[in-house]
Amino acid sequence: LEQDTTYTLKFTKEQHNHELRRQRENMSRILERKNREIEKLQVALGAKERERQKDIRELVERHNDEVAELQGKHEDLMQNEFDRYNAKCQELKRVRDEFQH
């Protein structure tokens, strides 16, 4: 009986060790698969981030172009106002000079 018990315990221990090895191998495979999935997600995330940065750069460039265009229009309007003001002053001086003579 004692020998049977020893054999049974030894067999059970071997079964247990075998089961532990099998579970460890399964866990290793699962971890490897998960790590590959994480790497793929990181690559995809990197691509998304680069795309987002590109979109931001394009928005900033478009904004800068629009600001430059508006500044140019503003300068043109200011120059036109100044030219009209100058012409009015010249007209007033001419009228004043006519009355003084």
CYANA upper distance limits for C-alpha pairs under 8 A (distance plus 0.5 A):
  1 LEU  CA      5 THR  CA      6.59
  2 GLU  CA      6 THR  CA      6.62
  3 GLN  CA      7 TYR  CA      6.54
  4 ASP  CA      8 THR  CA      6.49
  5 THR  CA      9 LEU  CA      6.50
  6 THR  CA     10 LYS  CA      6.47
  7 TYR  CA     11 PHE  CA      6.45
  8 THR  CA     12 THR  CA      6.41
  9 LEU  CA     13 LYS  CA      6.45
 10 LYS  CA     14 GLU  CA      6.64
 11 PHE  CA     15 GLN  CA      6.56
 12 THR  CA     16 HIS  CA      6.48
 13 LYS  CA     17 ASN  CA      6.53
 14 GLU  CA     18 HIS  CA      6.44
 15 GLN  CA     19 GLU  CA      6.53
 16 HIS  CA     20 LEU  CA      6.61
 17 ASN  CA     21 ARG  CA      6.65
 18 HIS  CA     22 ARG  CA      6.64
 19 GLU  CA     23 GLN  CA      6.60
 20 LEU  CA     24 ARG  CA      6.56
 21 ARG  CA     25 GLU  CA      6.62
 22 ARG  CA     26 ASN  CA      6.66
 23 GLN  CA     27 MET  CA      6.54
 24 ARG  CA     28 SER  CA      6.59
 25 GLU  CA     29 ARG  CA      6.71
 26 ASN  CA     30 ILE  CA      6.61
 27 MET  CA     31 LEU  CA      6.48
 28 SER  CA     32 GLU  CA      6.57
 29 ARG  CA     33 ARG  CA      6.64
 30 ILE  CA     34 LYS  CA      6.56
 31 LEU  CA     35 ASN  CA      6.47
 32 GLU  CA     36 ARG  CA      6.72
 33 ARG  CA     37 GLU  CA      6.73
 34 LYS  CA     38 ILE  CA      6.60
 35 ASN  CA     39 GLU  CA      6.64
 36 ARG  CA     40 LYS  CA      6.71
 37 GLU  CA     41 LEU  CA      6.67
 38 ILE  CA     42 GLN  CA      6.56
 39 GLU  CA     43 VAL  CA      6.68
 40 LYS  CA     44 ALA  CA      6.64
 41 LEU  CA     45 LEU  CA      6.38
 42 GLN  CA     46 GLY  CA      6.47
 43 VAL  CA     47 ALA  CA      6.74
 44 ALA  CA     48 LYS  CA      6.67
 45 LEU  CA     49 GLU  CA      6.55
 46 GLY  CA     50 ARG  CA      6.64
 47 ALA  CA     51 GLU  CA      6.62
 48 LYS  CA     52 ARG  CA      6.58
 49 GLU  CA     53 GLN  CA      6.62
 50 ARG  CA     54 LYS  CA      6.62
 51 GLU  CA     55 ASP  CA      6.68
 52 ARG  CA     56 ILE  CA      6.69
 53 GLN  CA     57 ARG  CA      6.65
 54 LYS  CA     58 GLU  CA      6.68
 55 ASP  CA     59 LEU  CA      6.66
 56 ILE  CA     60 VAL  CA      6.65
 57 ARG  CA     61 GLU  CA      6.61
 58 GLU  CA     62 ARG  CA      6.57
 59 LEU  CA     63 HIS  CA      6.51
 60 VAL  CA     64 ASN  CA      6.55
 61 GLU  CA     65 ASP  CA      6.61
 62 ARG  CA     66 GLU  CA      6.66
 63 HIS  CA     67 VAL  CA      6.60
 64 ASN  CA     68 ALA  CA      6.57
 65 ASP  CA     69 GLU  CA      6.62
 66 GLU  CA     70 LEU  CA      6.60
 67 VAL  CA     71 GLN  CA      6.53
 68 ALA  CA     72 GLY  CA      6.64
 69 GLU  CA     73 LYS  CA      6.75
 70 LEU  CA     74 HIS  CA      6.49
 71 GLN  CA     75 GLU  CA      6.55
 72 GLY  CA     76 ASP  CA      6.67
 73 LYS  CA     77 LEU  CA      6.64
 74 HIS  CA     78 MET  CA      6.58
 75 GLU  CA     79 GLN  CA      6.54
 76 ASP  CA     80 ASN  CA      6.61
 77 LEU  CA     81 GLU  CA      6.62
 78 MET  CA     82 PHE  CA      6.55
 79 GLN  CA     83 ASP  CA      6.51
 80 ASN  CA     84 ARG  CA      6.61
 81 GLU  CA     85 TYR  CA      6.55
 82 PHE  CA     86 ASN  CA      6.50
 83 ASP  CA     87 ALA  CA      6.56
 84 ARG  CA     88 LYS  CA      6.61
 85 TYR  CA     89 CYS  CA      6.68
 86 ASN  CA     90 GLN  CA      6.63
 87 ALA  CA     91 GLU  CA      6.62
 88 LYS  CA     92 LEU  CA      6.63
 89 CYS  CA     93 LYS  CA      6.61
 90 GLN  CA     94 ARG  CA      6.63
 91 GLU  CA     95 VAL  CA      6.68
 92 LEU  CA     96 ARG  CA      6.50
 93 LYS  CA     97 ASP  CA      6.47
 94 ARG  CA     98 GLU  CA      6.69
 95 VAL  CA     99 PHE  CA      6.90
 96 ARG  CA    100 GLN  CA      6.73
 97 ASP  CA    101 HIS  CA      6.96
